[in-house]
Amino acid sequence: MPSSFAEARVDLGAISENTAALARRAPGAGVMGVVKADGYGHGMLPAARAMLAGGAEWLGTAFIEEALELRGAGISCPVVAWILPPHAPLSAAVAADIDLGVSTPGLVAGIRTAAAETGRRARVHLKADTGLNRGGLTADQWPETVAAAARAEADGLIRVSGVFSHFACADEPGHPSIAAQTSAFHEALEIAGKAGLEPEVRHLANSAATLTLPETHFDLVRPGIASYGLSPIPGLAGTGLRPAMTLRAAVALVKRVPAGSGVSYGHRYTTERAASLALVPLGYGDGVPRAATNVGPVQVGGRRRTVSGTVCMDQFMVDIGDDTLGTDAEAVLFGPGGDGEPTAQDWADVLGTIPYEIVTRISPRVPRVYDAR
């Protein structure tokens, strides 16, 4: 362990290798590495550089501010920001050559203004809502917005560099919405083509579609969680992915307690016999879910065990029975799983969530330590 009490160790080599593996899954398409939410908790800038080293040609963010941070760090590849709330810094984005996702009809006008203010042609990706019913232009809004974008392009103010959409259920192979959304995307592309738009890239495939739906790869695939080595489809074999993050902490103390001892807040765990309790200095202030009380898997002293009692803000306890631990003992909450430690998927399974949430919620209080192997 480093001098800190805990660390989230990130294997950048794994991110590069995962990106390369995903590129091989989509041989006719480019790869956009998605680095929003601080690189899914892994660190946006190190993750971005690792993805580019693995063959990604584009990067994707949720917000302009994230994209500007990439530009500020000297990253010059195409970057898309696709959530543009009111008052988003459009002019700053255009000046920094950031591609902007368009999900509302009036946004084309705002981007036209930003282009005029900066004296630069804006690059936009029109987003069709093909059935996710989240962000994106509805079928009724699509023709009007495409026409407005075509006019702005003819006026030299924007370039429609992309057309895209997003799946609702690609992580459920065979779900009927997949075919319906793919068909709707083709229809959206046809309307754009009839309006004279010729986007550089058409993109629909997220991680799940990159792995399982080659017919949806188009010009660009957008793997997010898969780039970090976690499968969007639990149990999917043969992905060739390697989880990049390992969360671990030094055991802070071990104490012996008698049978019948209540442990942690609310005494939600009681020892059945005399036992040793190990204190792990990570808690919900660090992103360990409080819901992991009495169910969270953790490897302590090389053995798989379970969180014992309530997860506190800064710590939790683990009943290690009659085992003894050395002064350098550590707890591994999750990692690749190759040494018997739990994985982020294991945590997701016991908590009824997805591994995306497990890795993304690890707070900045836990230092990221980077391994470039």
Buried (B, 14 or more C-beta within 10 A) or exposed (E): BEEEBBBBBBBBBBBBBBBBBBBEBBEEBBBBBBBBBBBBBBBBBBBBBBBBBBBBBBBBBBBBEBBBBBBEEEBEBBBBBBBBEEEBBBBBBBBBBBBBBBBBBEBBEBBBBBBBEBEBBBBBBBBBBBBBEEBBBEBEBBBEBBBBBBBBBEEEBBBBBBBBBBBBBBBEEEBEBBEBBBEBBEBBBEBBEEBBBEBBBBBBBBBBBBBBBBEBBBBBBBBBBBBBBBBBBEEBEEBBBBBBBBBBBBBBEBEEBEEEBEBBEEEBBEBEEEBBBBBBBBBBEBBBBBBBBBBBBBBBBEEEBBBBBBBBEBBBBBBBEEBEBEEEBBBBBBBBBEEEBBBBBBBBBBBEBBBBBBBBBBBEBBEBBBEEE
